[in-house]
Amino acid sequence: MAMFVLVVDTSIMNVSISAVVEDIGTTVSGVQGAIALEALVSAAFILIGGKVGDLIGRKRAYVIGLLCYATGALAMTLAQSLVPIILFWAVIGGLGASLLLPSMQSLIHGNFEGKAQTRVYAMVGASAAIAAAVGPLIGGVITTFLSWRVSFLLEAVIIAVVLAGIRLVHDVPYTGPRHIDLVGSVLSVLGMGGVVIGILVWQEGGEAVGILIAVGLVGLGSLAYWLVRRKRQGKPTLIDPALFASKLFRLGITGQLLQQIALGGTMIVLPIYLQMVLGYNALLAGLSIAPLSLSMFVVAMLVGRRAGGRRPANLILWGFVLLTVGLGILIPIVPRADSGWWLLGPLIVAGTGLGLLVSQLNNYTLSPISNERVSEAAGVNSAAGSFGLSFGLAFAGAIMLAVLSLTFTSMANSSAVLPADEKAQVAQVLEEDAEIMSNVQLDELLVEQPEAIADEIVRINTEARPIALQVALFIPLIAALLGLLNGFRMRRQPDPKPNDAAEGMLLG
């Protein structure tokens, strides 16, 4: 139940963007930034969260994580502005996820053995897969017929049920070293945080973007240097750099990162397209995105059970091939589509590719790791995935809004219909307001304008947004192409040997 809430949360937010924007009077970029920030906080602190659970107790960390998530969900039901969404849902909720995932994994590992442990891991993994598949539909139905706030209230109710039965969960004591790598922890947060926050600040038109991104890159480089140095000195490290000695692990982590960038970019661009361009409500947006999530779920389940003697590297390669083809087909469709039906075929193709990747990448990445270190490796794997997701959400959204701004300004300035003294004002209004509304809503806003000017503004809006969305889709497409190249490198390596401990590490 806890895993279901964890995964379904972001899906609900994605399909409810237009409803949230309208209800609290904010912007698409603001809500999109909050979604990216939540994934970033989870990524930046997940390695630290695992160590915190070791020190304070896994069950206590699990409860604190649930309470943080419940706080974020309740804040969403009461929020009247973007500030509490960022503070409570994105930051506190993200911290909750960083505590919840490692502690959940440790509690399962310590409470069950053998086949029972494998079954429990499978149940939790299935819960995550089902949540990813039905999340857009659940969010769409509840948001359309009730309110987006009800969706988050129901999340809090589920967490309350989990906490009510917490006595059934037995704690698992930690017997390893209790030293903390504080410098490594700070560098990991600065590294991942600087890059993504720099992109979000750029998206909002803020300053010091270059400095923030530079701080992030320097932080990541310094983290690598620090970990190697500490390892040579025989001192505790945030993560063991020796994990990366395995080429299979490095290739797997790279594939995980690229898959999540592609997924994050796609899952932020498509809901905005469906709601802001086609004017869909949350239900129709959820139904239109469902072919992607449902095909991903079905293929992951089928291939995970019936991969047979097929090489994992071949399945991963084909996953990136199908993902690339599906996204490539979407780009020329965007300016021509007048309904979500146009997206059905490409989304099924892309979802099939993602299903192949989901079924293979985790085990491929963790199989070369020894049983004693697989938990630490799984944390690195989860951090890479969460960072990729947050980067994809932030970068694709930022590119879309930047291109939208430039296109609005260019088209307004070159218009032969708009009066010269109104061009700058029209461009500014389109940048600030049109991104959150369909042409139907824009027509209502322009009802008092002369017909020629109103028609010209709607034309600019109609032509500019598909261009921005097409450019934004190149972000997940480029990630898929890089994943394809990484897949060819995987094929040249020997197949990883099955690892029973790795089989269970599918959380997050």
LUMLOTI-907517 format. One line per field, with one value per residue (C-alpha): residue number from 1; residue in three letters; x, y, z. Coordinates in steps of 0.001 Angstrom, whole numbers, padded with zeros to 6 digits. Each point is the difference from the previous one (the first is absolute). Layout:
<sites>
pos	(NUM	...)
code	(ALA	...)
c1	(X	...)
c2	(Y	...)
c3	(Z	...)
</sites>
This chain:
<sites>
pos	(1	2	3	4	5	6	7	8	9	10	11	12	13	14	15	16	17	18	19	20	21	22	23	24	25	26	27	28	29	30	31	32	33	34	35	36	37	38	39	40	41	42	43	44	45	46	47	48	49	50	51	52	53	54	55	56	57	58	59	60	61	62	63	64	65	66	67	68	69	70	71	72	73	74	75	76	77	78	79	80	81	82	83	84	85	86	87	88	89	90	91	92	93	94	95	96	97	98	99	100	101	102	103	104	105	106	107	108	109	110	111	112	113	114	115	116	117	118	119	120	121	122	123	124	125	126	127	128	129	130	131	132	133	134	135	136	137	138	139	140	141	142	143	144	145	146	147	148	149	150	151	152	153	154	155	156	157	158	159	160	161	162	163	164	165	166	167	168	169	170	171	172	173	174	175	176	177	178	179	180	181	182	183	184	185	186	187	188	189	190	191	192	193	194	195	196	197	198	199	200	201	202	203	204	205	206	207	208	209	210	211	212	213	214	215	216	217	218	219	220	221	222	223	224	225	226	227	228	229	230	231	232	233	234	235	236	237	238	239	240	241	242	243	244	245	246	247	248	249	250	251	252	253	254	255	256	257	258	259	260	261	262	263	264	265	266	267	268	269	270	271	272	273	274	275	276	277	278	279	280	281	282	283	284	285	286	287	288	289	290	291	292	293	294	295	296	297	298	299	300	301	302	303	304	305	306	307	308	309	310	311	312	313	314	315	316	317	318	319	320	321	322	323	324	325	326	327	328	329	330	331	332	333	334	335	336	337	338	339	340	341	342	343	344	345	346	347	348	349	350	351	352	353	354	355	356	357	358	359	360	361	362	363	364	365	366	367	368	369	370	371	372	373	374	375	376	377	378	379	380	381	382	383	384	385	386	387	388	389	390	391	392	393	394	395	396	397	398	399	400	401	402	403	404	405	406	407	408	409	410	411	412	413	414	415	416	417	418	419	420	421	422	423	424	425	426	427	428	429	430	431	432	433	434	435	436	437	438	439	440	441	442	443	444	445	446	447	448	449	450	451	452	453	454	455	456	457	458	459	460	461	462	463	464	465	466	467	468	469	470	471	472	473	474	475	476	477	478	479	480	481	482	483	484	485	486	487	488	489	490	491	492	493	494	495	496	497	498	499	500	501	502	503	504	505	506	507	508)
code	(MET	ALA	MET	PHE	VAL	LEU	VAL	VAL	ASP	THR	SER	ILE	MET	ASN	VAL	SER	ILE	SER	ALA	VAL	VAL	GLU	ASP	ILE	GLY	THR	THR	VAL	SER	GLY	VAL	GLN	GLY	ALA	ILE	ALA	LEU	GLU	ALA	LEU	VAL	SER	ALA	ALA	PHE	ILE	LEU	ILE	GLY	GLY	LYS	VAL	GLY	ASP	LEU	ILE	GLY	ARG	LYS	ARG	ALA	TYR	VAL	ILE	GLY	LEU	LEU	CYS	TYR	ALA	THR	GLY	ALA	LEU	ALA	MET	THR	LEU	ALA	GLN	SER	LEU	VAL	PRO	ILE	ILE	LEU	PHE	TRP	ALA	VAL	ILE	GLY	GLY	LEU	GLY	ALA	SER	LEU	LEU	LEU	PRO	SER	MET	GLN	SER	LEU	ILE	HIS	GLY	ASN	PHE	GLU	GLY	LYS	ALA	GLN	THR	ARG	VAL	TYR	ALA	MET	VAL	GLY	ALA	SER	ALA	ALA	ILE	ALA	ALA	ALA	VAL	GLY	PRO	LEU	ILE	GLY	GLY	VAL	ILE	THR	THR	PHE	LEU	SER	TRP	ARG	VAL	SER	PHE	LEU	LEU	GLU	ALA	VAL	ILE	ILE	ALA	VAL	VAL	LEU	ALA	GLY	ILE	ARG	LEU	VAL	HIS	ASP	VAL	PRO	TYR	THR	GLY	PRO	ARG	HIS	ILE	ASP	LEU	VAL	GLY	SER	VAL	LEU	SER	VAL	LEU	GLY	MET	GLY	GLY	VAL	VAL	ILE	GLY	ILE	LEU	VAL	TRP	GLN	GLU	GLY	GLY	GLU	ALA	VAL	GLY	ILE	LEU	ILE	ALA	VAL	GLY	LEU	VAL	GLY	LEU	GLY	SER	LEU	ALA	TYR	TRP	LEU	VAL	ARG	ARG	LYS	ARG	GLN	GLY	LYS	PRO	THR	LEU	ILE	ASP	PRO	ALA	LEU	PHE	ALA	SER	LYS	LEU	PHE	ARG	LEU	GLY	ILE	THR	GLY	GLN	LEU	LEU	GLN	GLN	ILE	ALA	LEU	GLY	GLY	THR	MET	ILE	VAL	LEU	PRO	ILE	TYR	LEU	GLN	MET	VAL	LEU	GLY	TYR	ASN	ALA	LEU	LEU	ALA	GLY	LEU	SER	ILE	ALA	PRO	LEU	SER	LEU	SER	MET	PHE	VAL	VAL	ALA	MET	LEU	VAL	GLY	ARG	ARG	ALA	GLY	GLY	ARG	ARG	PRO	ALA	ASN	LEU	ILE	LEU	TRP	GLY	PHE	VAL	LEU	LEU	THR	VAL	GLY	LEU	GLY	ILE	LEU	ILE	PRO	ILE	VAL	PRO	ARG	ALA	ASP	SER	GLY	TRP	TRP	LEU	LEU	GLY	PRO	LEU	ILE	VAL	ALA	GLY	THR	GLY	LEU	GLY	LEU	LEU	VAL	SER	GLN	LEU	ASN	ASN	TYR	THR	LEU	SER	PRO	ILE	SER	ASN	GLU	ARG	VAL	SER	GLU	ALA	ALA	GLY	VAL	ASN	SER	ALA	ALA	GLY	SER	PHE	GLY	LEU	SER	PHE	GLY	LEU	ALA	PHE	ALA	GLY	ALA	ILE	MET	LEU	ALA	VAL	LEU	SER	LEU	THR	PHE	THR	SER	MET	ALA	ASN	SER	SER	ALA	VAL	LEU	PRO	ALA	ASP	GLU	LYS	ALA	GLN	VAL	ALA	GLN	VAL	LEU	GLU	GLU	ASP	ALA	GLU	ILE	MET	SER	ASN	VAL	GLN	LEU	ASP	GLU	LEU	LEU	VAL	GLU	GLN	PRO	GLU	ALA	ILE	ALA	ASP	GLU	ILE	VAL	ARG	ILE	ASN	THR	GLU	ALA	ARG	PRO	ILE	ALA	LEU	GLN	VAL	ALA	LEU	PHE	ILE	PRO	LEU	ILE	ALA	ALA	LEU	LEU	GLY	LEU	LEU	ASN	GLY	PHE	ARG	MET	ARG	ARG	GLN	PRO	ASP	PRO	LYS	PRO	ASN	ASP	ALA	ALA	GLU	GLY	MET	LEU	LEU	GLY)
c1	(000000	002839	001741	-003217	-000395	003648	-000263	-003532	000669	001917	-002391	-002897	001936	000878	-003576	-001320	002337	-002658	-002428	002689	001095	-003543	-000969	002927	000732	003563	001860	000717	003734	-000501	-001868	002410	002887	-001576	-000336	003666	001080	-001769	001877	003258	-000298	-000687	003073	002295	-000782	-000731	003583	000002	-003490	001283	002737	-002453	-002165	003031	000687	-003494	-001609	-001557	-003552	000280	001342	-002873	-002565	001644	000038	-003705	-000776	001955	-001932	-003297	000977	000570	-003313	-001952	001719	-001247	-003574	000232	002439	-001133	003288	003113	002147	-001470	000093	003721	000772	-002162	-000742	003292	002583	-001475	-001656	003262	001864	-002658	000609	003754	-000638	-002818	001619	003231	-001763	-002728	002660	001901	-003157	-001025	003518	000162	-003537	-000117	002314	000275	-003089	-002138	002353	-000132	-003822	-000196	002418	-002084	-003211	001494	001476	-003373	-001657	002389	-000650	-003777	000194	002026	-002543	-003237	001288	-000938	-003477	-000633	001211	-002027	-003266	000229	001179	-002740	-002965	001051	003179	003754	000054	-002056	002705	002617	-002395	-000484	003790	000059	-002809	001972	003081	-002149	-001111	003641	000997	-002939	001480	003618	000195	000046	003365	002972	003121	003262	003054	003060	003283	002425	002271	-001756	002372	-001443	001711	-001259	002128	-001113	-003633	000280	001768	-002677	-002765	001923	000823	-003430	-001806	002109	-000589	-003777	-000680	002079	-002283	-003127	001305	000730	-003543	-001410	002216	002195	003617	003263	-001079	003537	001372	-002554	000643	003771	-000327	-001879	002592	002882	-001882	-000392	003653	001107	-002188	001743	003436	-000984	-001361	003135	002241	-001916	000026	003788	000321	-002175	-002631	-003837	-001535	-003530	000155	002815	001698	001085	-003592	000831	002881	-002562	-000565	-003415	-000993	001195	-001878	-003118	000046	000419	-002937	-002121	000847	-000807	-003235	-001229	000986	-002063	-002925	000089	000169	-002852	-002234	000273	-000354	-002974	-002381	000759	-000628	-003283	-001329	001316	-000148	-002862	-001905	-000453	-001106	001902	-002097	000562	003674	000318	-001768	002223	003199	-001279	001291	003552	-000317	-002192	002182	003060	-001667	-001204	003289	002059	-002124	000036	003681	001037	-001551	000664	003329	001168	003498	000026	003015	-000886	002221	-002023	-003283	001384	001240	-003403	-001591	001973	-000694	-003769	000166	001936	-002424	-003074	001346	001239	-003505	-001538	001995	-001553	-003453	-000136	-000949	-002509	-001855	-003465	-000702	001799	-000748	002907	002347	-001266	002430	003201	-000757	-000544	003319	001840	-001748	001030	003588	-000225	-001512	002985	002346	-001866	000001	003766	002002	-000187	001122	002637	001446	000006	000860	003804	-000060	000665	-002831	001721	000044	-003189	-001998	002518	000060	-003810	000136	002368	-002285	-003055	001876	001045	-003581	-001483	002620	-000687	-003729	000416	002449	-002380	-002954	001953	001923	-002832	-002345	002570	000765	-003709	-000667	003148	-000892	-003585	001195	002313	-002656	-002698	002320	001181	-003494	-001467	002780	-000319	-003805	-001479	-003319	000990	000573	003683	-000550	-001806	002401	002196	-003052	-001617	003254	000249	-003630	000351	003138	-001645	-003555	-000441	002179	-002702	-003034	-001467	-001164	-003575	001047	002074	-003035	-001940	002826	000079	-003732	000315	002849	-000592	-000654	003122	002312	-001692	000340	003678	000774	-001743	001962	003298	-000957	-001123	003214	002492	-000880	000393	003454	001006	-001368	001800	003318	-000625	-000618	003531	001274	-001470	000796	003692	000059	-001506	002608	002823	-001581	000044	003745	000455	-002005	002441	002817	-001965	-000244	003787	000234	-000578	-003430	-000268	-000495	-003360	000160	-002750	000560	-000236	-003295	-001744	001592	-002685	-001306	-000059)
c2	(000000	002386	-000771	000557	003486	000812	-000749	001224	003410	001549	-001492	001794	003267	-000351	-000425	002686	002794	002194	-000476	000887	003036	001301	-000729	001672	002673	-001007	-000890	-003220	000561	000361	-003311	-001744	001322	-001416	-003442	000059	001249	-002864	-002563	001912	000108	-003737	-000632	002355	-001461	-003669	-001130	002055	-001310	-003562	000887	001917	-003116	-002026	002432	000747	-003347	-001196	-000130	003527	001295	-001765	001685	003421	-000414	-000836	003005	002302	-001341	000417	003596	000689	-001599	001962	003228	-000635	-000305	003404	001953	003409	000947	-001594	000612	-002782	-002396	000622	-000053	-002898	-002161	000390	000466	-001801	-002647	-000532	-000423	-002501	-002044	000031	-001572	-002286	-001895	-001159	-000847	-001938	-002005	-000713	-001000	-002469	-001398	-000460	-001310	-002692	-002692	-002168	-000397	002038	002956	-000334	-000084	003137	001876	-001096	001234	003392	000236	-000939	002680	002577	-001212	000068	003509	001194	-001565	001230	003231	002257	-001567	000290	003584	000882	-001461	001497	003418	000228	-001223	001131	002050	-000456	000714	-003160	-002119	001208	-000323	-003662	-000421	001284	-002427	-002969	001073	000209	-003613	-001077	001751	-001568	-003418	000966	-002315	-002911	001210	-001205	002169	-001285	001036	001356	-001606	001655	003045	003119	002591	002685	001524	003560	001568	-002610	000573	003769	-000394	-002398	002474	002945	-001947	-001271	002978	002634	-001408	-000425	003147	001979	-001242	000850	003521	000476	-001121	002659	002729	000268	001048	-001818	-003029	-000663	000212	-002486	-002523	000477	-000632	-003207	-001239	000874	-001725	-003222	000059	000706	-002847	-002474	001248	-000043	-003551	-001376	001870	-001205	-003556	000074	001324	-002851	002400	-000297	001257	000990	-002633	-002394	001171	-003614	-000668	001781	-002361	-002280	001038	-001682	002133	003187	-000832	-000933	003215	002009	-001809	000604	003710	000411	-001994	002224	003220	-001182	-000996	003236	002198	-001851	-000022	003767	001038	-002188	001035	003665	-000563	-001806	002492	003282	-000593	-002460	001397	-003421	-000345	-002269	-003072	000292	000769	-003091	-002180	001343	-000741	-003424	-001891	000925	-001100	-003056	-001384	000573	-001931	-002922	-000458	000269	-002691	-002358	000344	-000082	-003448	-001403	001422	-003579	-000307	003442	002135	002888	002311	-000781	000716	003287	000954	-000712	001977	003099	-000654	-000041	002990	001974	-000957	000868	003410	000665	-000604	002340	003066	000479	-000956	002779	002941	-002113	-001802	001224	-002776	-002457	-002844	001181	-000893	-003572	-001842	001869	-000262	-003763	-000357	002210	-001734	-003418	001224	001311	-003315	-001889	002381	-000189	-003809	-000268	003054	-000431	-003610	000662	002794	-001842	-003539	000504	001327	-002378	-000787	001956	003228	-000319	002235	002843	-000518	000094	003373	001348	-001438	001703	003290	-000099	-000710	002750	002502	-000926	000429	003426	001104	-001115	001762	003209	000177	-000966	002409	002804	-000465	-000017	003252	001704	-000840	001071	003382	000559	-001112	002224	003013	-000745	-000578	003041	002273	-001281	000242	002322	000136	001056	003750	000819	001515	-003160	-002686	-000068	-000068	-002843	-002018	000515	-000953	-003137	-001019	000505	-001174	-001987	-002885	-000940	000119	-001601	002050	-000236	001688	002531	000884	000772	002237	001938	000512	003802	000276	000889	-003156	000307	000438	-002806	-002356	000925	-000669	-003385	-000795	000806	-002121	-002869	-000054	000713	-002709	-003050	001308	000250	-003463	-001509	001463	-001204	-003553	-000026	-000228	-003473	-000975	000881	-001938	-003016	000260	000134	-003006	-001768	000592	-001206	-003110	-000870	000211	-002367	-002553	-000191	-001015	-003504	-000603	000638	-003055	-000200	001339	-001051	003036	002319	-001541	001696	003423	001410	002744	003554)
c3	(000000	000836	-003293	-001932	001495	-000650	-003717	-000727	001572	-002918	-002591	001657	-000024	-003693	-001239	002363	-001125	-001615	002920	002553	-002030	-000305	003595	001763	-002610	-000868	-003213	-001851	000465	003753	000339	-002367	002084	003168	-001642	-001043	003428	001783	-002105	000522	003805	000031	-002182	001900	003423	-000699	000721	003195	000829	-000021	002493	002202	000137	001093	002847	001353	-000812	-003255	001374	001433	-003322	-001774	002276	-000338	-003787	-000007	002221	-002335	-002963	001831	000840	-003690	-000969	002627	-001073	-003543	001222	001730	-002220	-001234	-001685	-001461	003101	002212	-002964	-000432	003724	001192	-003056	-001891	002757	003033	-002182	-001880	003292	001054	-003156	000638	003424	-001073	-002876	001728	003260	-001831	-001781	003246	001876	-002687	-000179	003774	000614	-002693	-001327	-003076	-002158	002389	-000432	-003781	000081	002152	-002221	-002990	001650	000774	-003500	-001488	002128	-001449	-003541	000441	001474	-002994	-002357	001585	001579	-002939	-000161	003742	000049	-003074	001285	003494	-001230	-002646	002038	003480	000483	-000241	003726	000653	-001676	002464	002929	-000932	000012	003580	000910	-001413	001970	003140	-000609	-000411	003225	001819	-000748	000650	003042	-002478	-001307	002036	000048	-001449	002049	-001794	001041	-002435	000499	001257	-001427	-002295	-003029	000526	-002738	-002535	001004	-000479	-003360	-001277	000866	-001487	-003147	-000957	001497	-001745	-003482	000235	002055	-002508	-002778	002016	000732	-003722	-000788	002338	-001485	003103	000249	000812	-002052	-001227	003534	001330	-002762	000401	003743	-000824	-002469	002332	002837	-002015	-001042	003568	001279	-002314	001100	003684	-000107	-001679	002457	003064	-001298	-000392	003555	001301	001348	-000230	-003259	-000967	-002732	-000833	-003232	-000560	-001123	-003233	-000708	-001666	-003608	000040	003004	-001718	-003185	001963	002040	-003227	-001583	003101	-000048	-003705	000239	002834	-001825	-002969	002224	002024	-003091	-001685	003087	000486	-003654	-000953	002832	-000699	-003715	000600	002542	-001367	-003750	-000459	002984	001625	003597	002382	-000907	-003743	000570	002197	-002572	-002782	001960	001151	-003093	001027	003629	-000657	-002803	002207	002841	-002141	-001858	003203	001664	-003001	-000859	003656	000302	-003466	-001086	-000449	-001427	-001591	000823	002358	-002071	-003143	001767	001336	-003469	-001525	002815	-000961	-003705	000566	002365	-002628	-002775	002080	001018	-003544	-001392	002605	-001083	-003482	001347	002635	-002299	-001943	002788	000911	002540	002232	-002422	-002155	002843	000486	-002304	000910	003719	-000222	-001844	002531	002930	-001336	-000092	003554	001110	-001390	001806	003316	-000148	-000501	001105	003778	-000018	-002668	002125	003321	-001132	-000053	003589	002912	002434	002792	-002033	-002036	002372	-000398	-003763	-000092	001762	-002658	-002679	001535	000353	-003660	-001061	002150	-001161	-003633	000560	001609	-002707	-002770	001637	000562	-003267	-002375	001790	-000018	-003707	-000837	001860	-001312	-003616	000672	001237	-002977	-002488	001500	-000174	-003536	-001411	001743	-001270	-003574	-000075	-002634	001874	003516	000525	000486	003452	001214	-001245	003106	002277	-001961	000131	003761	000630	-002126	001902	003391	-000628	-003208	001189	002473	-002271	-003089	-002999	001300	003231	-001939	-002137	003175	001231	-003291	-000352	000295	-002516	-003675	-001985	-002182	002987	001944	-002971	-000408	003661	-000165	-003196	001696	002987	-002255	-002025	002794	002510	-002284	-000995	003672	000732	-002981	001148	003575	-001248	-001384	003604	000676	-003609	000425	003294	-001808	-002785	002553	001706	-003364	-000307	003574	-000914	-002779	002554	002271	-002788	-000219	003668	001421	001498	003757	002183	001845	003552	002421	002206	-002999	-001067	002906	-000303	-002308	002291	-001326)
</sites>
